Amino acid sequence: MTALCIAVVGPGDGAPAGSVADAEALGRLVAAHGWVTLCGGRDAGVMAAAARGAHAAGGLSIGLLPNADRAGAAPALTVALPTGLGEARNAVLVTAADAVVACGMNPGTASEVALALRAGKPTALVRASTEAAAFFASLAAQAGAAFHAVATPDEAVEWIARELDDGAGEPR
């Protein structure tokens, strides 16, 4: 069986401390489930924190870098994949994921969440503003996608586990 891949997305440079802490917790929780952590790969903000959390828990993390080389990759990544795609790598990241969790929000993160919803990927927002949660919930309803705004990383992972369960205790 292939491990599930969970994308942890959010701001890089200038990410709020709470979003960084949530992403690191998510990396640990994803690893504890035996899942793979996917992220944008840069040594900044949510991306670096998710990789650190996965590494600390003995998990696998894969970063899809925007550049054509590994310069600036988060040091805790298990695998750093240069794409040369710039922000277009967001579409690759979301496509590769079985589910997406956002910690914090900026324009790049908003694009990843919108792409995830359009692709029908279960998508959770941790500590989202009321406005962001309402906006993405309306997009999810239009796309028929599973969406949940949660208060903690634990709630996000529990919800994803339920969403990805095939009813027989196995991932879909």
C-alpha positions in Angstrom: 0.0 0.0 0.0 1.2 3.5 -0.8 1.3 6.0 2.0 -1.1 8.9 1.9 0.4 12.3 1.1 -0.8 15.3 3.1 0.1 18.8 1.9 0.8 21.3 4.6 0.6 24.8 3.1 0.8 28.3 4.3 3.0 31.5 4.2 6.7 31.3 3.9 8.5 34.5 4.7 6.7 36.5 7.4 4.5 33.6 8.5 2.9 34.3 11.8 4.4 32.4 14.8 1.1 30.6 15.4 0.9 29.3 11.9 4.5 28.1 12.1 3.8 26.2 15.3 0.6 24.7 13.9 2.6 23.5 10.8 5.3 21.9 12.9 2.6 20.1 14.9 0.9 19.0 11.7 4.2 17.6 10.4 4.5 15.5 13.6 0.9 14.3 13.5 1.1 13.4 9.8 4.2 11.4 10.5 2.5 9.7 13.5 -0.2 8.4 11.1 2.5 7.0 8.7 1.6 9.5 6.1 4.0 11.6 4.0 4.2 15.4 4.5 4.2 17.5 1.3 5.1 21.1 1.3 6.5 23.9 -0.8 10.0 23.0 0.3 11.5 26.4 1.1 13.4 27.1 4.2 10.8 29.6 5.4 7.7 29.7 7.5 5.1 27.0 7.3 7.0 25.0 4.7 10.2 24.6 6.9 8.1 24.0 10.0 6.1 21.2 8.5 9.3 19.5 7.4 10.8 20.0 10.9 7.8 18.4 12.5 7.8 15.4 10.2 11.6 14.9 10.7 11.3 15.2 14.5 8.6 12.4 14.4 10.7 10.2 12.1 8.4 10.8 9.1 9.0 11.4 5.5 8.7 14.9 4.0 8.8 16.0 0.4 9.3 19.6 -0.7 8.3 20.8 -4.2 10.6 23.8 -4.7 9.7 26.6 -7.0 13.3 27.0 -8.4 15.2 24.7 -10.8 17.7 23.9 -8.0 17.8 22.9 -4.3 19.1 26.3 -3.1 17.0 27.5 -0.2 15.4 24.1 0.6 14.3 23.4 4.1 17.1 21.4 5.8 14.7 19.0 7.5 13.2 17.7 4.2 13.7 14.1 3.4 13.4 14.9 -0.3 13.8 18.3 -2.0 12.4 18.3 -5.6 13.3 21.3 -7.7 10.5 22.0 -10.2 11.5 25.2 -12.0 7.8 26.1 -12.0 7.7 29.0 -9.7 4.3 29.5 -8.2 2.9 27.0 -10.7 4.3 24.3 -8.5 1.3 25.0 -6.2 -0.8 23.0 -8.8 1.7 20.1 -8.7 1.7 20.1 -4.9 -2.1 20.0 -4.6 -2.4 17.3 -7.4 0.1 15.1 -5.6 -1.7 15.4 -2.2 -4.5 13.2 -0.9 -5.6 16.1 1.4 -4.5 19.6 2.1 -4.2 21.5 5.4 -3.5 25.3 5.4 -1.9 27.1 8.4 -2.2 30.8 7.9 -3.1 32.6 4.7 -1.4 34.7 2.0 -2.1 34.9 -1.8 0.0 31.7 -2.5 -1.8 29.8 0.2 -5.2 31.0 -1.1 -4.3 29.7 -4.6 -3.3 26.3 -3.1 -6.6 26.0 -1.1 -8.6 27.0 -4.2 -6.8 24.5 -6.4 -7.3 21.8 -3.7 -11.1 22.5 -3.6 -11.4 22.5 -7.3 -9.6 19.2 -7.5 -11.9 17.7 -4.8 -9.2 17.2 -2.2 -10.3 17.2 1.4 -9.1 20.6 2.6 -8.8 21.9 6.2 -8.0 25.4 7.4 -6.4 25.7 10.9 -7.4 28.8 12.9 -8.8 30.5 9.8 -10.4 33.9 10.1 -14.2 33.9 9.9 -14.0 35.6 6.5 -11.6 33.1 5.1 -13.5 30.1 6.4 -16.8 31.4 4.9 -15.1 32.2 1.5 -13.5 28.8 1.2 -16.6 27.0 2.5 -18.6 28.7 -0.3 -16.0 27.6 -2.9 -16.1 24.0 -1.5 -19.8 23.9 -1.8 -19.6 25.0 -5.5 -17.0 22.4 -6.2 -18.6 19.7 -4.1 -15.4 19.3 -2.1 -14.9 18.3 1.5 -13.9 21.4 3.6 -13.5 22.0 7.3 -12.3 24.9 9.3 -10.7 23.7 12.5 -9.2 25.2 15.7 -6.2 22.9 16.1 -3.8 20.7 14.1 -5.1 17.7 15.9 -8.7 18.4 14.7 -7.4 18.8 11.1 -5.7 15.4 11.2 -8.6 13.6 12.8 -11.0 15.1 10.2 -8.7 14.1 7.3 -8.4 10.6 8.7 -12.2 10.3 8.7 -12.4 11.8 5.2 -9.8 9.5 3.7 -11.1 6.3 5.4 -12.8 4.0 3.0 -15.1 2.6 5.7 -13.1 -0.6 6.2 -10.4 1.2 8.2 -8.2 1.6 5.1 -7.3 4.8 3.3 -9.2 5.5 0.0 
